[in-house]
Amino acid sequence: MPTERLSMRHIREVLRLHYSVGMSQRAVARSLGLAQGTVCKYLSLASRVGMTWPLPPEFHDDVFLENRLFPPPADLPSNERPQPDWPAVHRELRRPGVTLMLLWEEYCGSNSDSFSHSWFCERYKDWAGRLKPTLRQVHVAGEKLFVDYSGHTVEVVEGTTGELRTAQIFVAVLGASNYTYAEASSSQSLANWIASHVRAFSYFGGTARQTVSDNLKAGITRACFHEPMVNRTYADLARYYRTAIVPARPYRPRDKASASYCTSFL
């Protein structure tokens, strides 16, 4: 469900605090009880249309301000709207920290007649699927849960000491629905790997018949095409929760494609 748009009064206050008072985005968010990402989003929208502070007199009209920030889509057929440069999008996604959301925002910034985020993601998925034909995986509900660590990390500040630490991102995705659970943990150790599974199972309210795991050392003692060896503690977890650990084949990322695909949105 899309987030509710801020009122024009709130948007004016965001602009005033940032440009006139000189407050940082974090301080503005704390002052107005907003998420920092929301403040960043509206400041980017204002910057895109050349809006700073103080606002010209005509911007005191809510309708005028809204139409400037959120212009109605042009009444153009889909085939006449500017299309994204899909090869460039594909190349950019290989860079660390680049997501489809960021690339869609750049696309919207350079085109006033752009498409929605969901359209952008679906069209990219269709385009990328034609690069190398593959067998489509059809997942039965409740059959598979894909688990992995994202290749990205996040910086976490220790509240008492101010120490900056790096946290790993654990992701669990149900195959049939792509329903996703994600959390940050201090490392990829066995204890964190097991605890993340327990919290994921609790979040989903149950387990799938198979848990498709990456071949990290915390869970898989020996990665092998034919006879992979599962860590004893990980095997005990599977027995307790009545699921089967199915390691993905080494160097076959499509075996856990659902988890890999969902990490591109994080």
C-alpha positions in Angstrom: 0.0 0.0 0.0 1.5 3.4 -0.9 2.3 5.7 2.0 -0.1 8.6 2.6 1.2 11.9 1.2 2.2 14.7 3.6 -0.1 17.7 3.8 1.1 20.9 2.1 1.5 22.5 5.5 3.9 19.8 6.6 5.9 20.1 3.4 6.2 23.9 3.9 7.5 23.3 7.4 10.0 20.8 6.1 11.3 23.3 3.6 11.4 26.1 6.2 13.3 24.1 8.9 15.8 22.8 6.4 16.5 25.9 4.2 15.7 28.8 6.6 16.6 27.4 10.0 19.4 25.3 8.6 18.4 22.0 10.4 19.7 18.7 9.1 17.3 16.1 7.6 17.6 14.0 10.7 16.8 17.0 13.0 13.9 18.0 10.8 12.5 14.5 10.9 12.9 14.4 14.7 11.2 17.8 15.1 8.2 16.9 13.0 7.9 13.3 14.0 8.6 12.0 10.5 11.0 9.4 9.1 14.2 10.7 7.8 13.6 9.0 4.5 10.3 11.0 4.2 12.1 14.3 4.8 14.7 13.3 2.2 12.0 12.4 -0.3 10.2 15.7 -0.1 13.4 17.8 -0.1 14.4 15.9 -3.3 11.0 16.7 -4.9 11.3 20.4 -4.0 14.9 20.5 -5.3 13.8 18.8 -8.6 11.4 21.7 -9.3 13.8 24.4 -8.1 11.9 25.2 -4.9 13.8 26.5 -1.8 12.9 29.0 0.9 11.2 31.5 1.2 8.5 30.3 -1.2 7.1 32.7 -3.8 3.6 34.1 -2.9 1.9 31.8 -5.4 3.1 28.8 -3.5 0.9 29.7 -0.5 -2.0 28.3 -2.5 -2.1 24.6 -1.6 -3.5 23.5 -5.0 -0.7 25.4 -6.8 2.0 23.9 -4.5 0.6 20.4 -4.9 0.4 20.6 -8.7 4.0 21.8 -8.8 5.3 19.0 -6.6 3.0 16.3 -7.9 2.1 17.2 -11.5 -0.8 15.1 -12.9 0.5 12.5 -15.4 0.3 13.4 -19.0 -2.5 11.9 -21.0 -0.2 10.0 -23.2 -0.4 6.3 -24.4 2.2 4.0 -22.9 4.1 3.6 -26.1 4.7 7.4 -26.4 6.1 7.8 -22.8 9.9 7.9 -22.4 11.2 4.4 -21.8 14.0 3.7 -19.3 17.4 2.7 -20.6 17.2 -0.9 -19.5 20.9 -1.8 -20.3 22.0 1.1 -18.2 19.7 0.1 -15.4 21.1 -3.4 -15.6 24.7 -2.2 -15.3 23.9 0.2 -12.4 22.3 -2.6 -10.4 25.7 -4.3 -10.2 27.1 -1.4 -8.2 27.1 -1.7 -4.4 24.1 0.0 -2.8 22.2 0.6 -6.0 18.6 -0.6 -5.9 15.6 -0.5 -8.3 14.0 2.2 -6.1 17.0 4.5 -6.5 17.1 4.0 -10.3 13.3 4.6 -10.6 13.7 7.9 -8.7 16.4 8.9 -11.1 14.2 8.0 -14.0 11.3 10.0 -12.6 13.7 13.0 -12.0 14.7 13.1 -15.7 11.2 12.4 -17.1 8.0 14.2 -16.2 5.9 11.6 -17.9 7.4 8.6 -16.1 5.7 5.4 -15.0 5.0 4.1 -11.5 7.6 2.1 -9.4 5.7 -1.1 -9.8 5.6 -0.7 -13.6 9.4 0.0 -13.6 10.2 -3.1 -11.6 7.9 -5.4 -13.6 9.3 -4.1 -17.0 12.9 -4.5 -15.8 12.2 -8.0 -14.6 10.7 -8.9 -18.1 13.6 -7.3 -19.9 16.2 -9.0 -17.7 14.4 -12.3 -18.2 15.1 -12.2 -21.9 18.8 -11.9 -21.5 19.3 -15.5 -20.8 16.4 -18.0 -21.1 15.9 -20.0 -17.9 13.3 -22.5 -16.6 10.6 -20.7 -14.7 10.3 -22.0 -11.1 6.7 -22.6 -9.9 6.5 -22.7 -6.1 3.7 -24.3 -4.2 2.5 -22.4 -1.1 4.2 -23.6 2.0 6.8 -25.7 0.1 9.9 -23.6 0.2 11.5 -20.9 2.3 14.6 -19.3 0.9 17.2 -17.9 3.4 20.4 -16.0 2.8 22.5 -13.0 3.9 22.3 -9.9 1.7 25.5 -8.8 0.2 24.9 -5.4 1.7 25.6 -4.3 5.3 24.3 -1.4 7.4 26.2 0.8 9.9 24.8 0.7 13.5 25.7 3.2 16.2 26.0 1.8 19.7 23.7 3.9 21.8 25.8 3.9 25.0 29.3 4.2 23.6 28.7 5.8 20.2 30.8 3.0 18.6 30.1 2.4 14.9 29.5 -1.3 14.0 28.7 -3.1 10.8 25.6 -5.3 10.8 24.7 -8.1 8.4 21.2 -8.4 6.8 19.5 -11.7 7.1 16.6 -12.3 4.6 14.0 -15.1 4.5 11.5 -15.2 1.6 8.5 -17.6 1.1 8.7 -19.0 -2.4 5.1 -18.8 -3.5 4.2 -15.4 -2.2 7.6 -13.6 -1.9 6.5 -12.7 1.6 9.7 -11.4 3.2 11.3 -11.2 6.6 14.6 -9.3 7.1 16.6 -8.3 10.1 20.1 -7.0 11.0 22.5 -9.1 13.1 26.0 -8.5 14.4 27.7 -11.2 12.3 27.1 -14.3 10.2 28.0 -16.6 13.1 26.2 -19.9 13.8 24.4 -18.4 16.9 23.1 -15.4 14.8 22.2 -17.7 11.9 20.1 -20.0 14.1 18.5 -17.1 16.0 17.5 -15.3 12.8 15.8 -18.5 11.6 13.9 -18.8 14.9 12.7 -15.2 14.6 11.8 -15.7 10.9 9.7 -18.8 11.7 7.9 -16.9 14.5 7.3 -13.9 12.1 5.7 -16.2 9.5 3.8 -18.2 12.1 5.2 -21.5 10.9 7.8 -23.2 8.7 7.9 -24.4 5.1 8.5 -28.0 4.2 11.9 -27.1 2.8 14.3 -24.4 3.9 16.6 -23.6 0.9 19.8 -22.2 2.4 22.9 -20.5 1.1 26.2 -22.4 1.6 27.7 -20.2 4.3 29.9 -22.0 6.8 27.6 -21.3 9.7 24.9 -23.6 8.2 26.6 -25.9 5.7 29.8 -27.6 6.8 30.7 -28.9 3.3 29.3 -27.4 0.1 28.9 -30.1 -2.5 26.7 -30.8 -5.6 25.9 -34.3 -4.5 26.4 -34.7 -0.8 26.3 -31.4 1.1 26.9 -31.7 4.8 24.6 -29.6 7.1 25.9 -28.3 10.4 24.7 -30.4 13.4 23.1 -27.5 15.2 21.4 -26.4 12.0 20.1 -30.0 11.4 18.8 -30.0 15.0 16.9 -26.8 14.3 15.4 -28.4 11.2 14.3 -31.4 13.2 12.7 -29.3 15.9 10.8 -27.1 13.5 9.9 -30.1 11.2 11.5 -28.6 8.1 14.2 -30.0 5.7 17.4 -28.1 5.0 18.1 -28.0 1.2 21.4 -26.3 0.5 21.5 -24.4 -2.8 24.1 -25.8 -5.3 27.4 -24.0 -5.2 27.7 -21.2 -7.7 24.0 -21.5 -8.7 22.4 -18.3 -7.4 19.1 -19.1 -9.2 18.5 -21.9 -6.7 17.7 -19.2 -4.2 16.6 -16.6 -6.7 13.7 -15.3 -4.5 16.1 -14.3 -1.7 18.6 -12.7 -4.1 15.8 -10.8 -5.9 14.3 -9.4 -2.7 17.6 -8.1 -1.5 17.8 -5.7 -4.4 15.0 -3.7 -2.8 16.6 -3.4 0.6 
